[in-house]
């Protein structure tokens, strides 16, 4: 009996020691894997890799200090690098000063003078619109010889500038400018959008929304067509900023206004007053790779014929302030919609392709509680991050990182915050972030810690740069 008992004790000790060894191996593996994953994520955290000062001669002064104004980007000088356009306006929407500088902070050119902070990101675009392999700057510009009210465009002309020199290549004052006027939120969101309306290899046209009217222009600054909708009341009007994309796959772009869809020739494909607060629209791939039209008012997903693919409804989306489409969360397959569903608040909701709510969470407070953007930080095949007001968020609702060394916000509550432009600047997977405060005097480029001494790659602007979303 004693022999058996001692044998049992010995057997237990051997088993216990063996279990300790196995558990130690498992614990070591878990600890090593966790440390590796933590180190890998830490290495991918953002660093401030470039702080580009807007040249002094392109600045002006306000109660908030020296500032540049609103920013656009593109390869102006033809050296395959990112260059910058900064501009200011009178009456909030009429550019009167435009300056250009390179990534080293060297002045390229400037035209006009003075100006104030634009009320919203406005009618200035950077793109090779005529296809001559040289970038142009297309913009409205104030005619200082004419006096007119803020609600009128009688003192505004359209111009095309040489990106290298600032020389005026073309100038036009369409007759439609004399008959269009407006006021309020639906008037101040004036954004030039580069679009392909004629099916050429690259876009040669652009549109701009002026209140209730959309005008389409060719690369000679001639009006191709106009469209006017009947709705202009706050909270009950189409999207402040429309979007463009080839939803019917005919090689030419359509226009999504939230309450309407226009074909490439301006023909109305559908008109529907879908829901209140149609603040944000986009085109993006959705179900089975199909391109769909997304409309924030009550959270709609539409096809090109006006059929509803998804409707979240006023209960889930009482005020669809802005939305972004990407694959944010690996736990759910396919593209997903991130929507700021309750107006100017930090509340966001992630939605699946079937219209099912995946989760709700709160992002950080930011002035005006707008400015979201989907960022492919880890590369095109990894889940996207959500940028909001200087912070990157994961799709599961966890904070990924604050942007380090970001200066304190200054300026008014509508524009005094950090606009975000995604860029692919380095020879490494994933996107980087360009951020700027229009009331400040710097442009900030954030990249990953793991890039070390990475060098700039050839900059090629895509729609996310020349039709940058900025603010809804």
Buried (B, 14 or more C-beta within 10 A) or exposed (E): EEEEEEEEEEEEEEEEEEEEEEEEEEEEEEEEEEEEEEEEEEEBBBBBBBEBBBBEEBBBEEEBEEBBBBBBBBBBBEEEBBBBBBBBBBBBBBBBBBBBBBBEBEBBBBBBEEBBBBBBBBBBBBBBBBEEEBBBBBBBBBBEEEEBEBBBBBBBBBBBBBBBEBEEBBEBBBEEBEEBBBEEBBBBBBBBBBBBBBEEEEBBBBBBBBBBBBBBBBBEBEBBBBBEBEBBEEEBBBBBBBBBBBBBEEEBBBBBBBBBBBBBEBEEBBBBBBBBBBBBBBBBEBBEEBBBBBBBBBBBBBBBEBEEBBBBEBEBBBBBBBBBBBBBBEEBEEBBBBBBBBBBBBBBBBBBBEBEEBBBBEBEEBBBBBBBBBBBBBEEEBBBBBBBBBBBBBBBBEEBBBBEEBEEBBBBEBBBBBBBBBBBBBEBBBBBBBBBBBBBBBBBBBBBEBBEEBEBEEBEBEBBBBBBBBBB
